[in-house]
Every structure is written in structure tokens, then in C-alpha cells.
Amino acid sequence: MMDLDADLDLIRQAAIDAGALAIAEREAGLKIESKVGGSPVTSGDLQVDAMLRDRLLSARPDYGWLSEETADTAERLSKRRIFVVDPIDGTVAYMKRTPWWCVPIAVVEDGEVVAAVIHAPEVDETYVATRGGGARRNGRPIHASDIDTLEDASILGDARLIEAPYFVDEPWPAMRFEKRNALAYRMALVAAGAFDAALALTPKWDWDVAAGWLIATEAGARVSDHHGRPWAFNRLDPRQASLVCAAPIIQPMIVRRCKNVPLST
């Protein structure tokens, strides 16, 4: 039986140290390159990735590895447990010295996230969860909001998402939209009840959402793609079709309105 508390202690301290390393690397001066597709990657991302891979796999050599900044291989598919890591989620915010970036780390067992941490160093917030153990921020339990209507709901996402021509069957009420760079941090904010939902209608990589999935669900939120399909992890294609992470009563209201939006995967 896996010791979830031991794994949580391991990844929590690793995420905190990764955040400190990222800030130190930025203060020393970042080297910035562009990935295929144009998104930036910095020397901070790469240094944090190397540190986390060395620390985590040294402690758990039988685990597999999936990270945004490490070339993926099929080897992880043969592992019962893997680490899923984004060294810096929200690289643009990190580069611009705005606080909305974080270090998310998840442990996945048999396709399900069982331990997770999201550390946002510049706002001094650390979110953690284990399967069946609830979710906490800075040591205190957190819960998704109990909102029961979409009217005036606070949504993390782009307001233009609901302007597409797919919603004629059931119009959206007036809602409040805000943006945060890191997808994992958006999910953590929904878990804590600071926002009512996070919405993204395009595919999202597992390293962006795995940790957030467990923290949000353990806090009582519901997470699926926009057609209501549940997620599974450590698959050959490490992506989810889309994201609806929301307070439990309004999540099906969002999914119902999105039924005509095509799935990308």
C-alpha cells in the first residue's frame, strides 16, 4: 500500500524548494528561448526541471516521469506510479514578475492522481491533497464554493469563450471573468472557493492540470472536459480534451451549455 503522506511530504518540500530556486534563477538573470509553437522557456524552467527530476526520482527510483520540460517517452506507461510535473506553470508571469505562477507536482497511480501539491511562491500559498484526505491551503482545509447559480458567478478564463456560436440553445447569464496565468493555480483558486469556476475549451497538458484535479476534487469541486467526460492520466497522449473545474452545483450547468462545442481530442 502506497504511503500517500510520505509522497505528499516529498513533493511538497520539493515544490517549495523549486519555487525558491526559480526566484533565485530569475534574480541571477534568465536566458529565454522559444519552444516549437512560440511559447517561452527560460533557464529557470530548465534548472527547476533538472532539480525536481533528480530529487524525486532519487527518492522514488521505481516511479515514472512526465514533465513539460523533459522529452516524453513511452517508458512511463510501464510504471504503475509516475510523477507529473510542470517546473514553472505560468512562465510568462514568472518572467514578468507578476505573481500568478506556480509549481504543480502530482503523483499518479494506475491513471489516477493520488497526491498533489501546487506551490505559488510569490503569494505564499501552498495547496496540497491526497486521495480521500481532503485539500488544504497552508495547512488549513479548503472547500469549493456553494454557489447554486451561474448568475454573477466568478469565472477564471477568457470571456470570449462564451461568445462562440455554440450556445444558442441556452444563453449564458451575466458572469464575472478574470484571468490568471497558471492553469494549475486557477484550479487551486476554485478549490479554495476564491472563484466559482475555471473554464478552458481547448486541450490541456496533464502537467498543467493533474495536481489541480486532485486538489479541486478533494475540495468538493467537480472536474471534467466540457462534455462532462471524466479524466484519466498517464495515457499515451498526456492531454485532456478541455477543462471545466467548478463548484459542484454549477459544474453541470456549464457542461450542459457546452454540449454543442466540438471536442478537440
Backbone torsions as a table, in degrees:
resi	resn	phi	psi	omega
1	MET	NA	127.2	-177.4
2	MET	-69.7	138.4	176.7
3	ASP	-85.9	96.3	-176.1
4	LEU	-65.9	-36.6	-179.5
5	ASP	-64.0	-38.7	178.3
6	ALA	-66.1	-42.1	177.8
7	ASP	-66.2	-39.1	178.5
8	LEU	-63.5	-43.2	177.5
9	ASP	-58.8	-42.1	-179.3
10	LEU	-61.8	-51.7	-174.1
11	ILE	-75.3	-29.5	178.1
12	ARG	-63.7	-49.6	-179.2
13	GLN	-66.7	-36.0	177.9
14	ALA	-62.1	-41.2	179.8
15	ALA	-66.8	-40.5	178.3
16	ILE	-63.3	-44.9	178.7
17	ASP	-66.7	-34.0	177.2
18	ALA	-64.7	-40.5	177.3
19	GLY	-61.7	-41.9	178.1
20	ALA	-65.0	-40.8	178.2
21	LEU	-64.2	-42.0	179.7
22	ALA	-59.9	-43.7	179.3
23	ILE	-65.6	-41.8	178.7
24	ALA	-62.5	-41.0	178.7
25	GLU	-64.6	-39.3	179.1
26	ARG	-66.1	-41.1	179.6
27	GLU	-65.8	-29.8	179.8
28	ALA	-77.9	-14.9	179.8
29	GLY	109.1	116.5	-175.1
30	LEU	-88.7	144.2	165.1
31	LYS	-99.1	132.4	-172.8
32	ILE	-123.0	131.4	175.8
33	GLU	-127.5	171.8	177.3
34	SER	-113.1	135.5	174.5
35	LYS	-81.5	172.1	169.8
36	VAL	-60.3	127.4	-175.2
37	GLY	102.3	-14.7	172.0
38	GLY	98.3	-8.3	-179.7
39	SER	-73.1	147.7	-175.8
40	PRO	-81.4	150.4	168.5
41	VAL	-134.0	135.5	-176.0
42	THR	-111.4	166.4	174.0
43	SER	-61.5	-27.8	175.6
44	GLY	-64.0	-45.5	176.5
45	ASP	-54.9	-45.9	-174.1
46	LEU	-71.7	-38.5	178.2
47	GLN	-66.1	-42.3	178.8
48	VAL	-64.7	-42.5	179.0
49	ASP	-58.9	-46.0	-179.3
50	ALA	-63.6	-42.2	179.5
51	MET	-63.1	-46.5	-177.9
52	LEU	-65.6	-41.4	-179.8
53	ARG	-63.1	-44.0	180.0
54	ASP	-63.3	-47.2	-175.9
55	ARG	-67.9	-47.8	-172.9
56	LEU	-71.7	-42.5	-179.0
57	LEU	-75.9	-24.1	172.4
58	SER	-67.4	-36.9	179.8
59	ALA	-78.1	-30.5	-178.0
60	ARG	-133.4	73.0	-173.9
61	PRO	-65.9	-15.1	180.0
62	ASP	-90.3	-0.6	179.0
63	TYR	-87.3	154.0	172.1
64	GLY	-88.2	-178.6	-171.8
65	TRP	-143.5	130.9	171.7
66	LEU	-138.3	119.7	-178.5
67	SER	-142.0	149.4	177.7
68	GLU	-60.1	-33.8	-172.5
69	GLU	-102.9	13.8	175.2
70	THR	-121.8	134.2	178.2
71	ALA	-57.7	128.5	-177.4
72	ASP	-77.3	145.4	173.7
73	THR	-134.5	163.9	-179.8
74	ALA	-75.4	-5.5	-178.4
75	GLU	-57.7	-36.7	-177.7
76	ARG	-61.5	-26.3	-177.8
77	LEU	-67.0	-20.5	178.7
78	SER	-87.7	-3.7	-176.8
79	LYS	-96.9	138.5	176.7
80	ARG	-71.9	-34.2	-178.5
81	ARG	-126.2	140.8	177.5
82	ILE	-140.0	155.6	167.3
83	PHE	-90.6	136.6	174.5
84	VAL	-119.6	119.7	-165.5
85	VAL	-134.2	136.6	162.2
86	ASP	-117.4	109.2	-175.0
87	PRO	-55.1	-42.5	174.1
88	ILE	-142.1	108.4	174.7
89	ASP	-91.8	119.4	-174.4
90	GLY	98.8	46.9	-175.2
91	THR	-58.7	-36.7	-179.4
92	VAL	-64.2	-42.0	176.3
93	ALA	-63.1	-42.3	177.0
94	TYR	-57.4	-46.3	179.5
95	MET	-63.7	-39.3	-175.0
96	LYS	-86.9	1.1	179.3
97	ARG	63.9	30.3	168.4
98	THR	-96.6	154.0	-164.5
99	PRO	-82.7	-2.8	-169.2
100	TRP	-89.0	56.6	172.0
101	TRP	-132.2	164.0	-174.3
102	CYS	-159.0	172.6	175.1
103	VAL	-118.4	104.0	176.7
104	PRO	-98.5	135.2	176.8
105	ILE	-135.9	134.6	178.0
106	ALA	-130.3	150.5	167.7
107	VAL	-107.8	123.6	-179.6
108	VAL	-110.1	131.1	177.6
109	GLU	-125.3	121.8	178.4
110	ASP	51.3	41.3	175.1
111	GLY	85.3	0.7	-178.1
112	GLU	-123.7	138.9	176.9
113	VAL	-74.2	130.3	-176.7
114	VAL	-120.5	-16.2	175.6
115	ALA	-150.4	142.5	-174.3
116	ALA	-155.0	149.0	173.0
117	VAL	-140.6	142.6	168.9
118	ILE	-129.4	113.2	-178.4
119	HIS	-110.6	121.2	177.6
120	ALA	-111.1	92.7	-167.2
121	PRO	-65.8	-32.5	-173.0
122	GLU	-84.2	-5.7	169.8
123	VAL	-115.4	6.1	176.5
124	ASP	55.2	49.8	178.9
125	GLU	-126.4	130.8	176.2
126	THR	-128.7	116.1	-179.7
127	TYR	-102.6	135.8	180.0
128	VAL	-139.5	157.4	174.6
129	ALA	-160.7	150.9	166.7
130	THR	-126.8	156.3	-179.3
131	ARG	-59.0	120.4	179.3
132	GLY	78.7	2.2	-174.9
133	GLY	-108.8	5.4	-178.2
134	GLY	78.9	177.1	-178.6
135	ALA	-124.1	148.6	-178.1
136	ARG	-140.0	151.2	170.8
137	ARG	-122.0	122.4	-178.5
138	ASN	49.6	39.5	174.5
139	GLY	88.8	-7.3	-177.2
140	ARG	-109.7	140.5	-179.1
141	PRO	-60.3	144.4	177.3
142	ILE	-125.0	156.6	-179.0
143	HIS	-144.7	143.1	174.2
144	ALA	-64.1	159.9	-177.6
145	SER	-69.0	159.6	178.6
146	ASP	-103.4	21.9	179.1
147	ILE	-56.4	140.9	-177.1
148	ASP	-121.3	13.1	177.5
149	THR	-146.6	150.8	175.5
150	LEU	-78.9	-17.2	179.9
151	GLU	-58.5	118.9	178.6
152	ASP	67.4	16.9	176.5
153	ALA	-65.6	148.4	179.0
154	SER	-96.2	121.1	-171.8
155	ILE	-119.5	131.9	171.3
156	LEU	-93.0	112.7	-177.7
157	GLY	160.1	-178.6	-178.4
158	ASP	-90.5	123.8	-179.1
159	ALA	-59.0	-23.3	179.9
160	ARG	-67.1	-16.8	178.6
161	LEU	-57.1	-36.9	-175.4
162	ILE	-93.5	10.6	175.6
163	GLU	-95.7	-4.9	179.8
164	ALA	-65.8	160.5	-173.1
165	PRO	-84.1	35.0	-176.5
166	TYR	-107.6	0.0	-167.1
167	PHE	-115.2	25.0	-176.3
168	VAL	-70.6	-26.3	-177.8
169	ASP	-65.5	-36.0	-176.7
170	GLU	-147.2	96.6	-176.2
171	PRO	-61.6	155.1	176.6
172	TRP	-83.4	142.5	170.9
173	PRO	-76.8	175.2	176.0
174	ALA	-67.9	128.2	179.1
175	MET	-133.2	162.1	-179.5
176	ARG	-104.1	122.4	-178.3
177	PHE	-108.2	138.8	171.8
178	GLU	-137.1	165.7	-178.1
179	LYS	-121.8	143.8	167.8
180	ARG	-137.6	140.5	-173.0
181	ASN	-63.9	-50.6	-170.7
182	ALA	-83.3	126.3	-179.4
183	LEU	-65.7	-40.2	178.7
184	ALA	-61.3	-39.4	-179.6
185	TYR	-68.3	-34.5	176.0
186	ARG	-59.9	-43.7	180.0
187	MET	-65.8	-36.6	177.6
188	ALA	-64.3	-39.0	179.1
189	LEU	-66.5	-35.2	173.8
190	VAL	-66.6	-42.1	178.4
191	ALA	-57.9	-37.3	-177.3
192	ALA	-84.0	-2.3	-179.7
193	GLY	79.4	7.4	178.6
194	ALA	-72.5	-28.9	173.4
195	PHE	-133.1	159.8	-175.6
196	ASP	-90.9	-23.6	-178.6
197	ALA	-162.5	154.9	167.9
198	ALA	-124.4	133.7	-171.0
199	LEU	-133.2	130.1	174.3
200	ALA	-148.9	127.5	-172.4
201	LEU	-103.6	14.3	177.1
202	THR	-121.2	162.4	-176.5
203	PRO	-59.5	144.9	-179.7
204	LYS	-129.7	137.3	-178.0
205	TRP	-71.0	148.3	-179.3
206	ASP	-58.7	-34.9	-178.3
207	TRP	-66.9	-20.9	176.9
208	ASP	-82.7	-26.1	-167.4
209	VAL	-125.3	-10.9	-174.9
210	ALA	-63.4	-50.4	179.9
211	ALA	-62.6	-41.8	179.3
212	GLY	-63.3	-33.7	178.8
213	TRP	-58.5	-49.7	-177.1
214	LEU	-68.8	-44.6	-178.8
215	ILE	-61.6	-42.8	179.6
216	ALA	-66.7	-46.9	-177.1
217	THR	-67.9	-37.3	177.7
218	GLU	-68.1	-22.3	176.3
219	ALA	-87.7	1.4	176.8
220	GLY	99.0	-2.3	176.1
221	ALA	-75.9	167.8	175.2
222	ARG	-117.5	139.4	-175.7
223	VAL	-131.7	132.1	177.2
224	SER	-160.0	-179.7	166.0
225	ASP	-80.9	179.0	-171.7
226	HIS	-76.9	-2.1	169.8
227	HIS	-101.3	7.9	177.0
228	GLY	84.3	7.2	-178.6
229	ARG	-78.3	137.7	178.3
230	PRO	-71.1	163.0	-179.8
231	TRP	-96.4	154.4	168.6
232	ALA	-137.8	151.2	-172.9
233	PHE	-121.4	168.7	-176.1
234	ASN	57.4	49.5	172.2
235	ARG	-101.3	169.3	-179.3
236	LEU	-57.1	-45.4	174.5
237	ASP	-96.1	106.8	-172.7
238	PRO	-84.0	58.2	179.2
239	ARG	-136.6	154.7	169.5
240	GLN	-108.3	148.4	-171.7
241	ALA	-63.6	-33.0	-177.5
242	SER	-175.7	-177.7	-175.1
243	LEU	-135.9	124.2	162.6
244	VAL	-128.1	106.5	179.2
245	CYS	-118.6	114.2	-168.9
246	ALA	-152.2	161.5	171.0
247	ALA	-52.8	146.9	-166.7
248	PRO	-62.2	-32.6	-177.7
249	ILE	-77.0	-36.7	-175.6
250	ILE	-89.3	-13.2	-178.5
251	GLN	-58.2	-47.9	177.4
252	PRO	-66.5	-24.9	175.2
253	MET	-65.6	-38.7	178.2
254	ILE	-69.7	-46.6	-179.8
255	VAL	-59.5	-42.6	-179.3
256	ARG	-59.5	-40.1	-179.8
257	ARG	-72.5	-19.9	-176.3
258	CYS	-95.6	8.2	-172.1
259	LYS	-62.2	-24.6	-179.3
260	ASN	-94.3	-2.5	177.9
261	VAL	-79.4	123.3	-177.7
262	PRO	-61.7	150.4	171.3
263	LEU	-84.4	139.3	-178.0
264	SER	-86.4	-22.2	178.4
265	THR	-129.4	NA	NA
